[in-house]
Amino acid sequence: MPVRPIIRFPDPLLRTACPAVTVFDDNLSMFTVDLLDTMRAAPGVGITGPHIGVLTRVVVIELSREDSVRTYINPEILWSSEETMRHVEGSVSMPGMTEEITRPKAIRFHYQDIDGTAHEAAAEGFLAICIQHEIDQLDGIFWLQRLSKLKRDRLVKKWEKMRS
């Protein structure tokens, strides 16, 4: 399947909330394969529709090649732990830029699979961080928005300098 172009920060699509997927068909299935191929080529561990300019609530995560590929359609967090953890995050839409972010250590979430069947699952640690990061993206919250203004401004300045 084709590797799609990844849109780059500060594209406004990265700050646009996505509508829910309502049609579960072969096109959706092919789209998730394109997302996986694009994420692997980037490289990254997670990607969403908005990363390639398609505003749809689709997440693909692969923590490692030995790990299974996880596809979440219309994911929503139902519960987050009070216990938090810090982890270095970045984005395929802003390659080379990373910063430490604090998020809940564990979550419980709802999603649909590629056939539209509803599921509820729990995640903790790195997987929970990744899911929260990608759901933020679907909600129009680019990861930089989770940083202090000082850290965000510093990273944006570094990004702009790198790209010029």
C-alpha positions as CSV (number, residue, x, y, z in Angstrom):
1,M,0.0,0.0,0.0
2,P,1.2,3.6,-0.6
3,V,3.1,5.6,2.0
4,R,1.2,8.8,2.2
5,P,2.7,12.3,2.7
6,I,2.7,13.4,6.4
7,I,1.6,16.9,7.0
8,R,4.0,19.1,9.1
9,F,3.5,21.4,12.0
10,P,2.0,24.1,12.0
11,D,-0.6,22.8,9.5
12,P,-4.0,23.8,10.9
13,L,-5.3,20.3,10.3
14,L,-3.2,19.1,13.3
15,R,-5.4,21.3,15.5
16,T,-8.7,20.2,14.1
17,A,-11.0,17.8,15.9
18,C,-12.1,14.8,13.8
19,P,-15.6,13.5,13.3
20,A,-16.4,9.9,14.1
21,V,-16.0,7.1,11.6
22,T,-19.5,5.9,10.5
23,V,-18.7,3.7,7.5
24,F,-16.7,0.5,8.2
25,D,-15.8,-0.9,4.7
26,D,-12.9,-1.9,2.5
27,N,-11.9,1.7,2.1
28,L,-11.4,2.1,5.9
29,S,-9.4,-1.2,6.0
30,M,-7.1,0.0,3.1
31,F,-6.8,3.4,4.9
32,T,-5.5,1.7,8.1
33,V,-2.9,-0.2,6.0
34,D,-1.8,3.0,4.4
35,L,-1.5,4.5,7.9
36,L,0.6,1.6,9.1
37,D,3.0,1.8,6.1
38,T,3.3,5.5,6.5
39,M,4.0,5.3,10.2
40,R,6.7,2.6,9.7
41,A,8.3,4.7,6.9
42,A,8.3,7.9,9.1
43,P,9.4,6.0,11.5
44,G,7.0,6.2,14.5
45,V,5.0,4.1,16.9
46,G,1.6,5.8,16.4
47,I,-0.2,7.7,13.7
48,T,-3.7,9.1,13.1
49,G,-5.7,10.2,10.1
50,P,-4.9,13.9,10.7
51,H,-1.2,13.2,10.4
52,I,-1.8,12.6,6.7
53,G,-4.4,15.3,6.4
54,V,-7.5,13.0,6.7
55,L,-9.8,14.2,9.5
56,T,-11.1,10.8,10.7
57,R,-10.9,9.2,14.1
58,V,-8.5,6.4,13.2
59,V,-5.4,5.4,15.2
60,V,-2.7,2.9,14.4
61,I,-0.1,2.0,17.0
62,E,2.8,-0.5,16.7
63,L,5.1,-0.2,19.7
64,S,7.7,-2.5,18.0
65,R,7.8,-4.8,15.0
66,E,7.6,-7.8,17.5
67,D,4.4,-6.2,19.0
68,S,1.0,-6.6,17.4
69,V,-0.4,-3.7,15.4
70,R,-3.3,-2.0,17.2
71,T,-6.0,-0.2,15.3
72,Y,-8.5,1.9,17.2
73,I,-11.5,3.5,15.4
74,N,-13.3,6.2,17.3
75,P,-11.3,5.8,20.5
76,E,-12.5,7.6,23.7
77,I,-11.0,7.6,27.1
78,L,-13.4,6.5,29.8
79,W,-11.2,6.7,32.8
80,S,-7.6,7.9,33.7
81,S,-5.6,7.1,36.8
82,E,-4.6,9.8,39.2
83,E,-1.1,8.3,39.2
84,T,1.0,9.9,36.4
85,M,4.2,9.2,34.6
86,R,6.6,11.3,32.5
87,H,7.6,10.2,29.0
88,V,9.4,11.8,26.1
89,E,7.0,12.4,23.3
90,G,7.2,13.7,19.7
91,S,5.2,13.5,16.5
92,V,5.7,12.2,12.9
93,S,4.4,15.7,12.0
94,M,7.4,17.3,13.7
95,P,10.3,14.9,13.3
96,G,13.3,15.4,15.5
97,M,11.5,17.4,18.1
98,T,10.8,15.7,21.5
99,E,10.0,16.8,25.0
100,E,9.0,15.1,28.3
101,I,5.2,15.2,29.0
102,T,3.3,14.0,32.1
103,R,0.2,11.9,31.5
104,P,-2.0,9.5,33.5
105,K,-0.1,6.2,33.9
106,A,-3.2,4.0,33.2
107,I,-6.4,4.4,31.2
108,R,-9.6,2.6,30.4
109,F,-11.0,3.4,26.9
110,H,-13.6,2.5,24.4
111,Y,-13.0,2.0,20.7
112,Q,-14.4,0.2,17.6
113,D,-12.4,-2.3,15.6
114,I,-12.1,-2.3,11.8
115,D,-15.5,-4.1,11.5
116,G,-17.2,-1.5,13.7
117,T,-17.5,-3.9,16.8
118,A,-17.3,-2.0,20.0
119,H,-14.7,-2.9,22.6
120,E,-13.5,-1.6,26.0
121,A,-9.9,-2.1,27.0
122,A,-7.3,-0.9,29.6
123,A,-3.7,0.2,29.0
124,E,-0.9,1.3,31.2
125,G,2.6,2.6,30.9
126,F,4.0,3.3,27.4
127,L,0.9,2.0,25.6
128,A,-1.4,4.2,27.7
129,I,0.8,7.2,26.9
130,C,0.7,6.5,23.2
131,I,-3.1,6.0,23.2
132,Q,-3.6,9.3,25.0
133,H,-1.2,11.1,22.7
134,E,-3.1,9.9,19.6
135,I,-6.6,10.6,21.0
136,D,-5.4,14.1,21.7
137,Q,-4.5,14.4,18.1
138,L,-8.0,13.2,17.0
139,D,-9.4,15.9,19.4
140,G,-7.3,18.6,17.7
141,I,-4.8,18.8,20.5
142,F,-1.3,18.7,19.1
143,W,1.2,17.3,21.6
144,L,3.0,20.7,22.0
145,Q,-0.2,22.0,23.7
146,R,0.6,19.7,26.6
147,L,3.9,21.6,27.3
148,S,4.5,24.8,29.3
149,K,4.5,28.0,27.2
150,L,8.2,28.3,27.7
151,K,9.0,24.8,26.5
152,R,6.5,25.0,23.6
153,D,8.0,28.4,22.4
154,R,11.5,27.0,22.7
155,L,10.6,23.9,20.6
156,V,8.7,25.9,18.0
157,K,11.6,28.3,17.6
158,K,14.0,25.3,17.2
159,W,11.7,23.7,14.7
160,E,11.4,26.8,12.6
161,K,15.2,27.3,12.6
162,M,15.7,23.6,11.6
163,R,13.2,24.0,8.7
164,S,14.6,27.2,7.3
